[in-house]
Amino acid sequence: MRTRLPVVLLLVVSIALTLSLGEIILRYSLQSPLAHYVETTNRAIALRELKPNQSAAVQPDRRYLARTDGLDGKRVNLRIDPDGFIEPSSRHAKPDLTLMFLGGSTTECMFVDEPKRFPYLVAVQLENQYGIKVNAFNGGTAGNNSLHSINKLLNVVAPKRPDIIFLMESVNDLNTLLFFGSYWSGATRGNLMHTDADAGLGYFTYRLKVSASQLIPGYFTLMKRMKDRFIPFESDEFERYQGNVNANIAREEELVRSFTANLTLFIAITRALGSTPVLMTQANRIENRDSFVRSQYLALRPNLDFDKWASLYTRFNAAIRAVSREQGVALIDLARLIPPTREYIYDAVHLNDKGSELVASTIVKVLPTILPPRTSTLIQSPMQQRARQ
């Protein structure tokens, strides 16, 4: 065996030298330019969505509850389908009507009981009322602004060809533009473009938490509860960017135009897909300057002006109404239809169970007036039958 080793090494060296010599001869003998492999990019647009095919029981922790007004700390089910939509979603193989709801946490309704989340509840109420089969997809994800929803619309929603696509965005767009200055900033909620280099310490920490929750859920839960007890308040995710706010408030008209442009883009894409777009304002306790919401805002951001923020939020909702009129698009004005009280909304914008139920019934009342022709005939038949009875 030892006598063979020098022979093997000699053979390897000989092959390497032969190949190297051949490469040198080829470089000088072949015509210029030499062929090169042109690399494709490692950049990609990230879908900001809940991870598909997961199921969990979620519960607000003490730190979250401390920032709410009357939210029940109960545990609720959260199931995600293969396309990143909150279940129940695709309940019928051949539905008469397919609805799509896009937005942030106000659409997601994370801490609302599963059967009371308004996207699903709209489908159930329509079925009970009109005797048709309805699939309703909840595409809300906490923190998403209109750019994230447009991304989801193009890459996930489009193949499903829904009849109606609802968009409810406002507060996340406002905060994105106020704190970061643009939808395309490099900060946490902007810049959907990612590269391999983005998988740094933050991503490693995130994956570590996910792995721990799956492999050692007992210890993971214990650590969360200890953190809950000894660190009672969460820090503001926008804390590092508060210095940008005053300069960006001075660009108020530009921020409103940016938001308006995204709304208009959403409408154009939805129509191009052959779907009916519907805009919704957010039910909220901001515009009425609710004392609890004011106190929570100032506790997180004592150096910022709550009234200026609230006034700009009002302008964003007004922009939704203006785009609806200009584009001839249906509007469900939840900001005016849902009472701005703790009975329905547990903080600035998030619905509790009762609020979600009210939103669902509000949408169902308006829906017959905005259904596309094919579907409107389906609901007219049961209505006419009841009228004869």
QUIVEN-V359538 format. One line per field, one symbol per residue. ss: DSSP state (H for helix, E for strand, - for the rest). psi: psi as a letter, one per 40 degrees, with the letter a starting at -180 (. if undefined). burial: + if it has 9 or more other C-alpha atoms within 8 Angstrom, else -. Layout:
ss->???
psi->???
burial->???
//
This chain:
ss->-HHHHHHHHHHHHHHHHHHHHHHHHHHHH--------------EE--------EEEEEE--HHHH---------EEEEEE-----E----------EEEEEEE-HHHH-----HHH-HHHHHHHHHHHHH---EEEEEEE-----HHHHHHHHHHHHHHH---EEEEE--HHHHHHHHHH------------EE-HHH--HHHHHHHHHHHHHHH-HHHHHHHHHHHHHH--------HHHHHHHHHHH--HHHHHHHHHHHHHHHHHHHHH---EEEEEE---------HHHHHHHHHH-----HHHHHHHHHHHHHHHHHHHHHH--EEEEHHHH-------E-----E-HHHHHHHHHHHHHHH-----HHHHHHHHHHHHHHHH-
psi->dddddddddddddddddddddddddddddiiiiihihhiiieiihhhgiihifihihihhidddddeigehhfihiihhhieeeihihcgdhdgidhhihhiaaddddfdeiideehddddddddddddefihhhhhhfihhehadddddddddeddddefidhhhhgicdddddddddeeiefieadeagehiiddegadddddddddddddddgdddddddddddddegdhiiheedeedeedddddefdddddddddddddddddddddeeihihihihhifddefhddddddddddgdeihdddddddddddddddddddddefiihhgddedhhgieddhebdehiaddddddddddddddddeeiiddddddeddddddddd.
burial->---------------------------------------------------++----++++++++--++-----+++++++--+++++++----+++++++++++++++-+++--++++++++++++--++++++++++++--+++++++++++-+++--++++++++++-++++++++++-+-+----+++-++---+---++-------++---+--++---+-++---+--------++-++--+---+--++--++-+++-++-+++---+++++++++++++-++--++-+++--+----+---++++++++-+++-++----+++++++--+-+-+-+++++++++++++++++++++-+-+--+---++-++--++------
//
